[in-house]
Amino acid sequence: MVAKKLVDRFMADKPKGGRGKKAPYNTKQMRVPQPLWTQVETLCDRYQEFIAAGGDPANPPFFLERAIVAPAAEQRYAQTTDSQLSTERTSKPSAEAKLSKHQQLWEELNPRQQTYLRLIFETDQQREASERGGDWRRSGTRPASQWRWIEYAEIFGVSTPFRMRIKEAGEVDPGTGSTFKALATRKLIEIRYPYDDLRWLDCKLTLQGRAVARAGLGLEAPKKAPKGQLKERQWAALVAAYVAGDGGVKKDENLNYGGFSWEWTWLRLRDYSGGGLIKERSGFVGGRYEHDLAITQFGRHFYRSNWQKYRELYPNVDALTPV
């Protein structure tokens, strides 16, 4: 088996014969001890390099001293040689090797496909900002599975906003459907035809599509807030509770307290991991049973200690200077 490998390797590399060709040297089959295989292989390589460089096949120099080296050194040589060969083979795409997976996927798209993906991403991000503005988790807010679908259609000569953006980019033509399908095939978007009409198409970014778009546009994904950090609406609610003081925050006509969602804002403040920032109060006041929310002592301390931090983090929140 080793002898066969040796012959195959010897005959596989240049210079060699072939149909109608004959190598400028004779070969001989022999059995090679397995521990010496690497050294013998190296010896054959050196001879072939000598022939390829124009050397006389019948009068090669003495290679034996170069071939017989310490096993560790031979291994290092083999690794170095393989590394050099690998570098030579991949010298052309070496710059691409530095690209991330998502950057490579972006580079594989043609300019038209990149334009479509960019416009889909921009529309997606604008919708997210609109849908999640303010107290976006309040009751009645549409789930992302609905608003992330983007409509591409022309109705009675009027284009949907997304189709208008593609039209303004000069990319609306008979090949539009193929471009959408190409992006869907690469799992960058999902597409559907809600009305059995090929002229009306909805598309939605996949997680991978969003990552590829960000990579291609040089954008970073939003970082998750540190554990325990209040979101903007939660901080705004705590500000309202601090301002209300002992009077508490009353329920409004929408059955929310101060215009903030109970489930996604006040409840998070009440059950804050470091201790409740607000508390529920109930009882009869002036013959009426009332229920309100009031800031706790820990909430006051939290507000004073973190006011500067959140003032810089959420400058749009008008937070009263603590006293």
Phi and psi in degrees as a GROMACS rama.xvg file:
@    title "Ramachandran Plot"
@    xaxis  label "Phi"
@    yaxis  label "Psi"
@TYPE xy
-65.4267  -40.2042  VAL-2
-62.1629  -41.5289  ALA-3
-62.412  -43.3108  LYS-4
-61.4636  -39.514  LYS-5
-63.3597  -44.5413  LEU-6
-65.4887  -43.7842  VAL-7
-60.8813  -43.6277  ASP-8
-65.7277  -41.9029  ARG-9
-63.137  -39.3651  PHE-10
-84.5788  -16.9282  MET-11
-77.6995  -30.6365  ALA-12
-90.7207  159.754  ASP-13
-76.514  150.034  LYS-14
-79.7165  149.633  PRO-15
-150.691  166.284  LYS-16
-90.9584  -169.744  GLY-17
177.84  -164.755  GLY-18
-63.7584  117.204  ARG-19
80.8653  3.59199  GLY-20
-127.886  158.215  LYS-21
-141.266  131.429  LYS-22
-63.1047  147.925  ALA-23
-78.4703  27.2854  PRO-24
-155.958  158.762  TYR-25
-92.2355  154.4  ASN-26
-118.619  159.52  THR-27
-142.309  131.465  LYS-28
-84.7568  137.082  GLN-29
-151.4  161.208  MET-30
-91.5025  131.277  ARG-31
-114.88  129.508  VAL-32
-57.6958  135.387  PRO-33
-53.9606  -42.2832  GLN-34
-63.577  -19.9774  PRO-35
-99.0076  3.54194  LEU-36
-56.992  -47.3715  TRP-37
-61.8268  -40.3724  THR-38
-67.9708  -41.3455  GLN-39
-66.084  -39.8452  VAL-40
-61.1298  -42.0534  GLU-41
-63.0508  -40.3283  THR-42
-60.6367  -43.3661  LEU-43
-64.3808  -39.7079  CYS-44
-61.9406  -42.1088  ASP-45
-65.1676  -37.771  ARG-46
-65.3063  -43.5621  TYR-47
-65.34  -36.4379  GLN-48
-63.1641  -39.0517  GLU-49
-63.1337  -43.4553  PHE-50
-66.8736  -43.9602  ILE-51
-61.1305  -28.911  ALA-52
-82.9634  3.51836  ALA-53
97.0431  12.4351  GLY-54
-71.4383  160.01  GLY-55
-77.7951  117.788  ASP-56
-58.216  -30.7989  PRO-57
-84.0539  -13.3406  ALA-58
-132.338  63.8957  ASN-59
-76.1248  155.593  PRO-60
-70.2145  173.526  PRO-61
-83.3119  110.581  PHE-62
-93.7951  -13.0189  PHE-63
-59.2772  -41.2524  LEU-64
-65.2048  -31.1357  GLU-65
-76.7548  -29.5561  ARG-66
-80.6769  -38.6527  ALA-67
-87.7739  100.282  ILE-68
-132.108  171.029  VAL-69
-59.2758  141.407  ALA-70
-52.1756  -42.0492  PRO-71
-64.6184  -40.6405  ALA-72
-66.7256  -39.6592  ALA-73
-63.6286  -39.2028  GLU-74
-64.4315  -42.0326  GLN-75
-62.7122  -38.7926  ARG-76
-63.4682  -46.4359  TYR-77
-60.8725  -42.3321  ALA-78
-65.0916  -40.4296  GLN-79
-63.9859  -43.1912  THR-80
-63.3089  -46.7398  THR-81
-60.7103  -39.7675  ASP-82
-64.4499  -40.8484  SER-83
-65.536  -42.5868  GLN-84
-64.0186  -40.6981  LEU-85
-63.9346  -39.7708  SER-86
-64.619  -39.8279  THR-87
-65.5274  -40.5164  GLU-88
-68.22  -32.5351  ARG-89
-106.338  16.8416  THR-90
-62.593  -32.3818  SER-91
-69.0537  -48.6156  LYS-92
-90.3755  18.672  PRO-93
-59.8036  -37.3586  SER-94
-65.6096  -35.7737  ALA-95
-68.574  -28.5055  GLU-96
-62.5117  -22.6814  ALA-97
-80.0213  -14.1711  LYS-98
-74.3197  148.225  LEU-99
-73.3123  169.966  SER-100
-57.9686  -44.3122  LYS-101
-71.2491  -33.7577  HIS-102
-66.2928  -38.5248  GLN-103
-63.4241  -41.4011  GLN-104
-63.1003  -38.1458  LEU-105
-63.8929  -44.101  TRP-106
-65.2768  -25.3473  GLU-107
-74.9824  -16.2396  GLU-108
-79.8679  146.664  LEU-109
-80.3034  166.858  ASN-110
-54.623  -38.1759  PRO-111
-65.0897  -44.9561  ARG-112
-65.344  -36.7319  GLN-113
-63.967  -39.8392  GLN-114
-62.7787  -45.3176  THR-115
-61.0952  -47.1423  TYR-116
-63.959  -38.7332  LEU-117
-62.6051  -45.4971  ARG-118
-68.4196  -35.3536  LEU-119
-64.6466  -44.2856  ILE-120
-62.6467  -45.4468  PHE-121
-63.1069  -41.3427  GLU-122
-64.9689  -41.6318  THR-123
-59.7955  -44.3184  ASP-124
-70.0303  -34.8566  GLN-125
-65.6464  -39.7208  GLN-126
-67.184  -39.4992  ARG-127
-62.5108  -42.9378  GLU-128
-62.4548  -37.4818  ALA-129
-72.739  -45.1999  SER-130
-71.0867  -31.824  GLU-131
-103.687  14.3425  ARG-132
-74.6049  148.294  GLY-133
67.4282  -146.566  GLY-134
-86.9023  72.328  ASP-135
-68.2582  -16.2429  TRP-136
-91.0358  6.84465  ARG-137
-66.0223  160.493  ARG-138
-57.5479  136.429  SER-139
101.28  -12.6299  GLY-140
-70.5386  135.868  THR-141
-68.8385  143.408  ARG-142
-71.1387  154.776  PRO-143
-60.9537  -28.7711  ALA-144
-62.6238  -16.152  SER-145
-96.3825  -53.7666  GLN-146
-78.0213  -12.9207  TRP-147
-75.5627  -16.9118  ARG-148
-72.3688  128.618  TRP-149
-111.12  127.02  ILE-150
-86.2799  129.007  GLU-151
-119.651  108.332  TYR-152
-164.148  164.927  ALA-153
-129.734  115.638  GLU-154
-113.665  116.052  ILE-155
52.1771  41.8863  PHE-156
81.651  0.748662  GLY-157
-108.759  124.247  VAL-158
-83.639  146.999  SER-159
-66.6945  158.356  THR-160
-52.9551  -39.1212  PRO-161
-69.3264  -41.6534  PHE-162
-64.1345  -35.3575  ARG-163
-62.8129  -37.731  MET-164
-65.7202  -40.3611  ARG-165
-68.8094  -37.2069  ILE-166
-64.2909  -41.8331  LYS-167
-64.7896  -26.3727  GLU-168
-81.5034  -3.05638  ALA-169
74.9386  26.8878  GLY-170
-117.413  20.5194  GLU-171
-98.7048  116.504  VAL-172
-161.497  -178.375  ASP-173
-58.643  -17.494  PRO-174
-88.2775  4.32647  GLY-175
-58.7282  -45.6897  THR-176
-59.8433  -39.0706  GLY-177
-65.6126  -35.0687  SER-178
-67.0422  -44.0063  THR-179
-59.6862  -43.0859  PHE-180
-66.5517  -34.9597  LYS-181
-64.2417  -40.5052  ALA-182
-68.6665  -36.3427  LEU-183
-69.244  -38.225  ALA-184
-61.2443  -35.2199  THR-185
-83.0363  5.15578  ARG-186
60.9943  34.6549  LYS-187
-94.3659  -26.745  LEU-188
-140.155  164.833  ILE-189
-111.286  146.8  GLU-190
-130.737  153.466  ILE-191
-150.969  157.562  ARG-192
-119.33  90.5919  TYR-193
-66.4942  -21.7814  PRO-194
-121.397  24.9469  TYR-195
52.598  34.6309  ASP-196
-130.478  115.099  ASP-197
-64.4501  -12.7318  LEU-198
-83.8533  -11.5367  ARG-199
-115.527  116.479  TRP-200
-132.018  137.128  LEU-201
-109.207  141.364  ASP-202
-132.483  154.002  CYS-203
-146.36  133.789  LYS-204
-66.0744  141.413  LEU-205
-89.4195  171.452  THR-206
-60.4459  -40.2416  LEU-207
-67.1681  -39.9155  GLN-208
-61.6648  -39.1892  GLY-209
-66.3892  -38.9895  ARG-210
-68.7726  -38.8941  ALA-211
-67.0021  -42.0966  VAL-212
-61.9611  -44.6227  ALA-213
-61.8641  -41.6912  ARG-214
-64.5858  -42.4351  ALA-215
-68.3041  -32.1331  GLY-216
-93.3133  0.623949  LEU-217
71.868  31.3998  GLY-218
-107.545  150.175  LEU-219
-101.558  145.334  GLU-220
-68.0752  143.655  ALA-221
-57.0569  134.51  PRO-222
-82.6037  144.347  LYS-223
-70.1372  142.04  LYS-224
-66.866  147.861  ALA-225
-57.1726  150.151  PRO-226
-59.6607  132.336  LYS-227
91.7657  -8.96479  GLY-228
-78.0765  131.506  GLN-229
-71.7268  144.219  LEU-230
-78.9929  168.078  LYS-231
-58.3516  -45.2135  GLU-232
-69.3742  -31.9377  ARG-233
-68.3755  -40.4073  GLN-234
-64.9212  -41.9324  TRP-235
-61.4811  -38.0361  ALA-236
-67.2743  -39.5914  ALA-237
-65.2574  -35.8998  LEU-238
-60.5754  -44.6736  VAL-239
-61.4077  -39.8249  ALA-240
-68.4576  -36.7745  ALA-241
-67.0156  -41.867  TYR-242
-65.9353  -39.7809  VAL-243
-67.9971  -29.2128  ALA-244
59.3451  -137.846  GLY-245
-69.2014  -17.8817  ASP-246
-69.2893  -23.1035  GLY-247
77.4945  164.943  GLY-248
-99.5213  123.776  VAL-249
-89.6089  160.106  LYS-250
-76.4877  136.978  LYS-251
-95.5367  -174.693  ASP-252
-66.5694  -19.4081  GLU-253
-92.6884  11.7068  ASN-254
65.2995  21.044  LEU-255
-107.389  164.154  ASN-256
-101.726  112.469  TYR-257
66.4012  18.4709  GLY-258
85.3087  5.96545  GLY-259
-105.7  144.844  PHE-260
-65.4446  137.111  SER-261
-70.2841  -46.5226  TRP-262
-67.8018  -42.4509  GLU-263
-103.594  -2.06664  TRP-264
-128.297  -67.2306  THR-265
-63.529  -39.842  TRP-266
-62.4778  -36.2489  LEU-267
-67.5067  -35.136  ARG-268
-72.8787  -37.8103  LEU-269
-65.1814  -38.2763  ARG-270
-102.661  26.3262  ASP-271
-56.3856  137.648  TYR-272
-60.3586  -32.8582  SER-273
-82.0049  -6.24675  GLY-274
137.531  150.122  GLY-275
-61.8823  129.064  GLY-276
-88.8108  -25.7063  LEU-277
-134.613  164.771  ILE-278
-138.151  154.885  LYS-279
-88.0846  142.382  GLU-280
-132.076  145.397  ARG-281
-151.147  155.061  SER-282
158.989  175.507  GLY-283
-87.7729  126.661  PHE-284
-128.185  114.92  VAL-285
61.9707  34.578  GLY-286
83.8841  2.10532  GLY-287
-118.948  143.365  ARG-288
-86.0242  120.719  TYR-289
-122.071  154.038  GLU-290
-135.476  126.676  HIS-291
-144.344  -178.821  ASP-292
-122.689  138.91  LEU-293
-135.298  149.21  ALA-294
-71.7091  143.485  ILE-295
-90.1996  171.869  THR-296
-63.245  -39.1943  GLN-297
-65.4778  -36.2992  PHE-298
-63.2484  -39.513  GLY-299
-63.7718  -44.0181  ARG-300
-63.5138  -42.0163  HIS-301
-61.3397  -42.4308  PHE-302
-62.6907  -47.7313  TYR-303
-64.2041  -41.401  ARG-304
-71.5741  -29.9308  SER-305
-112.476  6.77762  ASN-306
-57.6538  -48.119  TRP-307
-62.3046  -42.9081  GLN-308
-59.5498  -50.4352  LYS-309
-75.2312  -25.4776  TYR-310
-63.7057  -39.4408  ARG-311
-76.5199  -34.2316  GLU-312
-73.5456  -39.5725  LEU-313
-126.661  74.8471  TYR-314
-64.8287  -19.2965  PRO-315
-77.5128  -12.4327  ASN-316
-87.7396  122.634  VAL-317
-81.3685  87.7648  ASP-318
-93.5135  122.799  ALA-319
-61.825  135.725  LEU-320
-63.53  127.949  THR-321
-68.4105  151.976  PRO-322
